[in-house]
């Protein structure tokens, strides 16, 4: 094979890889072209097709609507005092009366770690790590996000009990 034909093969392979891999990657990363650029590309493709004798009829393409940009609300949801008290108790390491039975269920099943925290404005997140077996190096994470901190803990405890209902009390030290 001559140098010119091998160069042609490499050029064709490069163009093919660019078209098959590069262009879809650019589309995914940057999204569709602006209307003016899309018209230029369509005009170029049409002229190439006409040159090659593959003229196709014009197809009207509808303009895709663009979604409006998200704007965060200006007003914030005030925190509820009872929710703040629960969060303060957990952060100080104290046991809160409504949470203690729920947290005991998690500890009885060998919970590795749990945490209740603010999650945005007026929302709370509770998460815990449960060991997959007696090996504490491997754990499954459970989490819930809600406007009520007690509801997040209740949801996570429910998921843990559904996942591991017959677990006997274990201790990890």
Sine and cosine of phi, psi and omega as CSV:
sin_phi,cos_phi,sin_psi,cos_psi,sin_omega,cos_omega
0.00,0.00,0.71,-0.71,-0.05,-1.00
-0.98,0.19,0.24,-0.97,0.00,-1.00
-0.89,0.45,-0.61,0.79,-0.03,-1.00
-0.92,0.38,-0.64,0.77,0.01,-1.00
-0.95,0.32,-0.58,0.81,0.05,-1.00
-0.94,0.35,-0.57,0.82,0.07,-1.00
-0.91,0.42,-0.63,0.78,0.03,-1.00
-0.89,0.45,-0.69,0.73,0.02,-1.00
-0.88,0.47,-0.70,0.71,0.00,-1.00
-0.91,0.42,-0.62,0.78,0.03,-1.00
-0.91,0.42,-0.71,0.71,0.03,-1.00
-0.88,0.47,-0.66,0.75,0.02,-1.00
-0.90,0.45,-0.66,0.75,0.02,-1.00
-0.90,0.44,-0.69,0.73,0.02,-1.00
-0.91,0.42,-0.67,0.74,-0.01,-1.00
-0.89,0.45,-0.70,0.71,0.02,-1.00
-0.90,0.43,-0.63,0.78,0.03,-1.00
-0.89,0.46,-0.69,0.72,-0.03,-1.00
-0.94,0.34,-0.69,0.73,-0.09,-1.00
-0.98,0.19,-0.50,0.86,-0.08,-1.00
-0.92,-0.40,-0.74,0.67,-0.10,-1.00
-0.92,0.40,-0.75,0.66,-0.05,-1.00
-0.91,0.42,-0.71,0.71,0.08,-1.00
-0.88,0.47,-0.58,0.81,0.03,-1.00
-0.90,0.43,-0.67,0.74,0.04,-1.00
-0.90,0.44,-0.66,0.75,0.01,-1.00
-0.87,0.49,-0.71,0.70,-0.01,-1.00
-0.91,0.42,-0.66,0.75,-0.08,-1.00
-0.96,0.26,-0.71,0.70,-0.11,-0.99
-0.98,-0.21,-0.29,0.96,-0.01,-1.00
1.00,0.07,-0.14,-0.99,-0.05,-1.00
-0.93,0.38,0.36,-0.93,0.02,-1.00
-0.95,0.32,0.44,-0.90,0.13,-0.99
-0.89,0.45,0.39,-0.92,-0.07,-1.00
-0.82,0.57,-0.65,0.76,-0.02,-1.00
-0.91,0.42,-0.67,0.75,0.01,-1.00
-0.93,0.36,-0.62,0.79,0.02,-1.00
-0.90,0.45,-0.63,0.78,0.05,-1.00
-0.89,0.45,-0.64,0.77,0.01,-1.00
-0.90,0.43,-0.69,0.73,0.02,-1.00
-0.90,0.43,-0.69,0.72,0.02,-1.00
-0.88,0.48,-0.65,0.76,0.01,-1.00
-0.90,0.43,-0.67,0.74,0.02,-1.00
-0.90,0.43,-0.71,0.71,0.00,-1.00
-0.89,0.46,-0.68,0.74,0.01,-1.00
-0.89,0.46,-0.67,0.75,0.00,-1.00
-0.92,0.39,-0.58,0.81,0.05,-1.00
-0.92,0.39,-0.66,0.75,0.02,-1.00
-0.89,0.45,-0.66,0.75,0.02,-1.00
-0.91,0.42,-0.63,0.77,0.01,-1.00
-0.90,0.44,-0.63,0.78,0.00,-1.00
-0.99,0.11,-0.04,1.00,0.02,-1.00
0.99,0.16,0.41,0.91,-0.01,-1.00
-0.88,-0.47,0.71,0.70,-0.04,-1.00
-0.89,0.46,0.74,-0.67,0.01,-1.00
-0.90,-0.43,0.46,-0.89,0.03,-1.00
-0.91,0.43,0.51,-0.86,0.03,-1.00
-0.93,0.37,0.70,-0.71,0.04,-1.00
-0.88,-0.47,0.81,-0.59,0.01,-1.00
-0.96,0.29,0.77,-0.63,0.00,-1.00
-0.94,-0.34,0.81,-0.58,0.02,-1.00
-0.96,0.27,0.59,-0.81,0.05,-1.00
-0.96,0.29,0.80,-0.60,0.02,-1.00
-0.97,0.26,0.78,-0.62,0.01,-1.00
-0.93,0.37,0.55,-0.83,0.00,-1.00
-0.98,-0.17,0.74,-0.67,-0.01,-1.00
-0.94,0.35,0.58,-0.82,0.03,-1.00
-0.93,0.36,0.47,-0.88,0.01,-1.00
-0.96,0.27,0.58,-0.82,0.00,-1.00
-0.95,0.30,0.72,-0.69,0.10,-1.00
-0.84,-0.54,0.83,-0.55,-0.01,-1.00
-0.91,0.41,0.58,-0.81,0.03,-1.00
-0.91,0.42,0.55,-0.84,-0.05,-1.00
-0.98,0.18,-0.51,0.86,0.01,-1.00
-1.00,0.04,0.56,-0.83,0.00,-1.00
-0.94,-0.34,0.46,-0.89,0.01,-1.00
-0.99,0.14,0.83,-0.56,0.00,-1.00
-0.94,0.35,0.60,-0.80,0.00,-1.00
-0.96,0.30,0.59,-0.81,0.02,-1.00
-1.00,0.09,0.65,-0.76,-0.05,-1.00
-0.85,0.52,-0.65,0.76,-0.03,-1.00
-0.92,0.39,-0.56,0.83,0.05,-1.00
-0.94,0.35,-0.66,0.75,0.03,-1.00
-0.90,0.43,-0.59,0.81,0.02,-1.00
-0.91,0.42,-0.68,0.73,0.05,-1.00
-0.87,0.48,-0.71,0.71,-0.02,-1.00
-0.90,0.43,-0.65,0.76,0.01,-1.00
-0.91,0.42,-0.66,0.75,0.03,-1.00
-0.88,0.48,-0.71,0.71,0.00,-1.00
-0.90,0.43,-0.69,0.72,-0.07,-1.00
-0.93,0.38,-0.48,0.88,0.05,-1.00
-0.99,0.10,-0.11,0.99,-0.01,-1.00
1.00,0.10,0.12,0.99,0.02,-1.00
-1.00,0.08,0.40,-0.92,0.03,-1.00
-1.00,-0.03,0.76,-0.65,0.06,-1.00
-1.00,-0.09,0.64,-0.77,-0.08,-1.00
-0.81,0.58,-0.76,0.66,-0.03,-1.00
-0.95,0.32,-0.39,0.92,-0.05,-1.00
-1.00,0.02,-0.45,0.89,-0.14,-0.99
-0.83,0.56,-0.72,0.69,0.01,-1.00
-0.89,0.46,-0.59,0.81,0.01,-1.00
-0.94,0.35,-0.71,0.71,0.00,-1.00
-0.91,0.40,-0.54,0.84,0.05,-1.00
-0.89,0.45,-0.63,0.78,0.05,-1.00
-0.87,0.49,-0.64,0.77,0.02,-1.00
-0.93,0.37,-0.71,0.71,0.00,-1.00
-0.89,0.45,-0.59,0.81,0.02,-1.00
-0.90,0.43,-0.44,0.90,0.02,-1.00
-1.00,-0.07,0.10,1.00,0.12,-0.99
1.00,0.02,0.49,0.87,0.00,-1.00
-0.81,0.59,0.67,-0.74,0.01,-1.00
-1.00,0.07,-0.62,0.78,-0.07,-1.00
-0.33,-0.94,0.56,-0.83,0.14,-0.99
-0.59,-0.81,0.42,-0.91,-0.07,-1.00
-0.41,-0.91,0.72,-0.69,0.11,-0.99
-0.92,-0.40,0.77,-0.64,-0.07,-1.00
-0.52,-0.85,0.30,-0.96,0.12,-0.99
-0.90,0.43,0.58,-0.81,0.03,-1.00
-0.66,-0.75,1.00,0.06,-0.04,-1.00
0.99,0.13,-0.37,-0.93,-0.07,-1.00
-1.00,-0.10,0.95,-0.31,0.03,-1.00
0.99,0.11,0.14,0.99,-0.01,-1.00
-0.89,-0.46,0.40,-0.92,0.00,-1.00
-0.74,-0.67,0.50,-0.87,0.00,-1.00
-0.79,-0.61,0.75,-0.66,0.12,-0.99
-0.86,-0.51,0.73,-0.68,0.02,-1.00
-0.67,-0.74,0.46,-0.89,0.10,-1.00
-0.52,-0.86,0.40,-0.91,0.05,-1.00
-0.92,-0.38,0.84,-0.55,0.02,-1.00
-0.93,-0.36,0.73,-0.68,0.01,-1.00
-0.91,0.41,0.59,-0.81,0.04,-1.00
-0.97,0.24,-0.44,0.90,0.03,-1.00
-0.43,-0.90,-0.39,-0.92,0.05,-1.00
-0.95,0.30,-0.20,0.98,0.05,-1.00
-0.99,0.12,0.93,-0.36,-0.06,-1.00
-0.97,0.23,-0.02,1.00,0.03,-1.00
-0.97,0.25,-0.34,0.94,-0.03,-1.00
-0.87,-0.50,0.85,-0.53,-0.07,-1.00
-0.66,-0.75,0.37,-0.93,0.11,-0.99
-0.94,-0.33,0.69,-0.72,-0.02,-1.00
-0.99,-0.14,0.70,-0.72,0.09,-1.00
-0.87,-0.49,0.61,-0.79,0.06,-1.00
-0.45,-0.89,0.41,-0.91,0.06,-1.00
-0.58,-0.82,0.52,-0.85,0.03,-1.00
-0.77,-0.64,0.79,-0.62,0.00,-1.00
-0.40,-0.92,0.13,-0.99,0.03,-1.00
-0.98,0.20,-0.29,0.96,-0.02,-1.00
-0.91,-0.40,0.86,-0.52,-0.04,-1.00
-0.89,0.45,-0.58,0.81,0.02,-1.00
-0.90,0.43,-0.60,0.80,0.02,-1.00
-0.91,0.42,-0.57,0.82,0.02,-1.00
-0.91,0.40,-0.67,0.74,0.01,-1.00
-0.91,0.41,-0.68,0.73,0.00,-1.00
-0.87,0.49,-0.66,0.75,-0.01,-1.00
-0.90,0.43,-0.70,0.72,-0.01,-1.00
-0.90,0.43,-0.68,0.73,0.02,-1.00
-0.88,0.47,-0.66,0.75,0.05,-1.00
-0.87,0.49,-0.66,0.75,0.02,-1.00
-0.92,0.40,-0.65,0.76,0.01,-1.00
-0.90,0.43,-0.70,0.72,-0.01,-1.00
-0.91,0.41,-0.59,0.81,0.04,-1.00
-0.94,0.34,-0.57,0.82,-0.01,-1.00
-0.97,0.24,-0.63,0.78,-0.12,-0.99
-0.69,-0.72,0.90,0.44,-0.15,-0.99
-0.94,0.35,-0.56,0.83,-0.10,-0.99
-0.98,-0.20,0.38,0.92,-0.03,-1.00
-0.94,0.35,0.73,-0.68,0.08,-1.00
-0.99,0.12,0.31,-0.95,0.00,-1.00
-0.90,0.44,0.75,-0.66,0.03,-1.00
-0.77,-0.63,0.42,-0.91,0.07,-1.00
-0.79,-0.61,0.64,-0.76,0.04,-1.00
-0.84,-0.54,0.83,-0.56,0.03,-1.00
-0.76,-0.65,0.00,0.00,0.00,0.00
